[in-house]
Amino acid sequence: MNLTKILTAVLLVASLFLAFRLYRSVQGTIEERELITSTETAIIEKLKLIREAEIVFHSVNGRYTANLDSLTSFIENGQVPIIQRREIITQKSYGVEDVQVIIDTLGFVAAKEKIYKKDYTVNASDNGIFMGFKVKIGNKVIKNQKAYSIKVGDKVNEPPFQDQGTVTKQESVNVGDELKKGQSLMGLSEYIFDPNTNLKTLGDVPGQTGLKFEIFAGQVDKSGLKVDVIEVKDPKPINPTRKESNEAKNRKPLHFGSRFDVSTSGNWE
C-alpha cells in the first residue's frame, strides 16, 4: 500500500470519526432539550396540583400551609362545605334598605373531588325556544361541539360547548319551552388532574431524585392589613437558563405565588 492510499484511509477514518462526534453532539443537544422540556412539563403539572390544593385548603382553613403532610392529609380526607349565600333586603323609611346576608351550608364535598375535578354550567345563549339537546347525560364532549338547539326568531342556532368534560346533568326542559338568556341547561364535570396521582410524592420535584419543592406560607402587611401569601418553587431548576439571578420573570425557577404579594399566578403562564 503506497503513501497516498494510507493517507486517504487515515483521512477517511478521521472524517468518519469527526462526523460521528458532530452527530452525537447535535443529537445530545436535542435529547437534552427534550429532557428539559418533558421534565419542566411534569414540574408545572405538579405545581398546578399543589396550587389548587393550597387554594382549596385556604378556603376551608383561612390560611395556606407549608406542611406537605398536612396538605396531603387534607387532599385525602378533607371536606369542603357547599355554601349558599343569600340576601334579605328590608325596605326602611326614607328609602333606606337594610341588607341581611345569610350564608347557609348545604352539605359537604370531598376535598379531593373539589381539587381534582371542575364543574361547568351550560347556560342558554339567548332568549328563544328550546329545540332539544344535542348530547345525553354521560356523554364526553369537547369545546366547540354542538350543545343544544334554540330557535331565536326564525333562525335555529346550535351553540357550542365552551368547556369540555362529561355531561353530568340536564335540566327539565322540553322541546317548545321558552328559554331565558342565562338559564341553566346542563352541567359538565372534568378531571383536571389524574385522580390516581401518588400523593406520597406530592412534594417531590420530577426529574430530581430526593429534591423537594420549596414552600413558603405566611402573611404580609398590606396597608395595615395582614394578608395570606403562598409561594412554591423548584429550588434547583434542570434548565440552566432558569437561575434565581435571571431578571426575566418567565426565566426564573418555575414557581407560583409570591412571598410579598397576594398572588397564586405561575411564572409559566
N, C-alpha and C positions, 0 to 999 in steps of 0.2 A: 504494500500500500504506500503510494507516494505522499509527499507532504501536503499536496493540495487536497487529497481525499481525507487525510487526517484532520486538517483544519476545517474542512466542510462538515465532517462528522461532529467535531467539537463544537462548532458554531450552531449546528442543528440541535445538539443536546442542550446547549446553553439557551437557545431561543425557546425550546420547549419548556425548560425549567422556569425561565422568566415569564413565559405565557401562563404557566400553571400558577406561579406566585401572584401574578396580576389577577387571574381569575379568582383565586382564593381570597385575595384582598377585597375585591369587589363583592364577591359572594358573602364574605364575612361581614362587610358593612351592611349589606341588605338584610342578612339574618339578624344582626344586632338591632337594626331599626325595627324589624318585625317583632323582635322580643320586647323592645321598649314599648312599642305600640300596644301589644297584647297585654303586657303587664300593667300599663297605665290604665287600660280599659277595665281590667279587673279591679284595680285600686279605686277607680271612680265609682264602679258599681258598689263596692264595699262602703265607700264614703257616703253614697246616696242612702244606703240602708241604715247606716249609723245615724245620719242626719234625720231621716224620717222617724226613727225610733226615739231620738232625743226630743223632737218636736212633740210627739205624742206623749212622751214621758213628762215633758214640761206642762202640757195641757192638763194632766192629771195631778201632778205633784207641785206645780207652781215654781219649778226650778229645773235646771239641767243637772246632769250627773257626769262626773269624770270617772266614776267607778264602773268598769266594764261588767263586773259580776252583777251589780245592781241593774244595769241596763239589760243584760241578758235575761235575768230573772223576770224583769218587767215584760219583756217580749214574750217569754214563755207562759207566764202566769198572770200578768196584769189584766185588769178590767177597765174599760173606758166607758164612762157614763154617756148615755144618749140624752142630750139636753134639748129642751124646747123652751124658747124664750117668747113670752107674750106680754103685751102691754094692756093695761086697763086705764082708759082715759076718762076722767070725770070732769065735766064742764062746771066751772065755778062762776061766781059773779064777775062782772066786768071783763068777760071774755077770757078769763084765766083758765087754763087747763091743768089738772092735776094728773100726772102720768105715773102710774104704778107699774114697775117692771116685775114680772113674776117668772121665775125660772123653775121649770119642772124637770125632774129626772124621770124619763120614760122607761129606762132599763139600762142594760149594760151590754157591751160588745167586747169580745176578747181583744186584748191589745194587739195580738199577732194579726188578727183579721184587719184591724184598723190600720196597721203599719204596712202590711204586705199587699192589701187589696184596696183599690179605689172604686168608688161608686159614681156613676154619672146618670144624669136625668136627661131624657129627650123631651123637649117641650114643643108645643105647636108653634110653627114659624110665623103664623098669621091667623087672622080671623077667617073662618071658612067652614066648609062642610067636610066632615071626615069620610074618606072613601076606602079606608082599610089599611091594615098593617102589611108591610112587605116581608116581614120575618115573624118567627114564632119564638116563644119562650124556650130557652135552651140553645138557640142558635148563636154561633160565634160570628160576630160582624166586624167589619173593618171600616176605617174612615172613608167617607165619600160613597159608601154603599147606600142604596136607597132604603129609607127607613119606613115611610108610610106615604099614603096619598091624601091630598087635601084639595078640595075644589074651592078656588078663590075666584069669584065671579064666574066667568065662562071657561076658565082655564084650570086644568088639573095639574097640580105640582107634586113632585115626589122628592121632598127634602132629603138630603143625605145625612148620615151619621157624622157628627163632629168628633166623636171618640170611637175607640174600638174596645171590644170586650164581649162578654156573654150576656144575652138578654135574660134578665132575672125576673122581670115583671112587665105586665102590660095593663094599663088602666081599663076600666069597664066602659069603653066607648064603642058604639055601634055605627055601622055604615049609615050615613044620613044625619048623624048627630052634629050639632053646631059646635065648633071649637072656638075658643078664645085664644088670642095670641099669648104665648107663655104657659098655656095649660099643660100640665104634666101628662105625658102619654106612655113613656116607657122608662125602665131602669136598666142600666148596664153595670156589670162588675168586671174588673180586670185585675189580675195579679201583676203588680209592677216589680215584684221581687220573687225569686224562686222560693216557694214555701218549704222546700227541702234543704235550705241553706243550713250548714252546720254552724250553729251559734257558739259552739265551743271555740271556734276560730274567728269570732266576730272582730276581735281587736288585732288580728294578725295581718300584717301588710303582705299582700300577694307578691310572690316572687322574691321575698326576702326572709329567709329562714330565721326564725327567732326574733324578728323585728316587730314591734307593736306600734300602732298608731299613737301619736301624742295627743292627749285630750286635755283641754283646759275648760273648766266650767266655773263661773264666778259671777261677780257683779261689778258694775262700773257706775260712776256718778255722772248723770246727765242732767244738767241744770238743777242740781239739788235732789234729783230723784234717782234712787237706786234701781238699776235695771239689770236683768239677767243677760249674760253673754256666754257663747259657746264657740270654741274653735277646736277642730280636729284636723290633724295634718300627717302627712307621710314625712317622718323625720330624716329619712335617708333616701332621696329620690334615685331611682335607677337611671333616670335621664340626666346626663351630665350638664345639660343646659338649665336644669331646674335647681339653681343654687339659691340659698337664702339671700345672698347679696345681690341677686339679679333684680334690677329696677323694674323690669317689665312684670306687671302683676300676673299676667297669664303664663309666665315662665317660672314663677316661683314654685316651691314644693306644692304638690297637689293638696288642697285643703278646702274646708268650708268654714264659714263663720269668721269671727274676729274676737280678739281679746279686748278690744277697745270700742267696738261699735255693735249696735243691735242689728245683727245680720246672720243669716244662715246660707248665704249665697256661696256657691262653689266657684273657684277660680278657673274651672274648666268650662263654665257656662258662658 
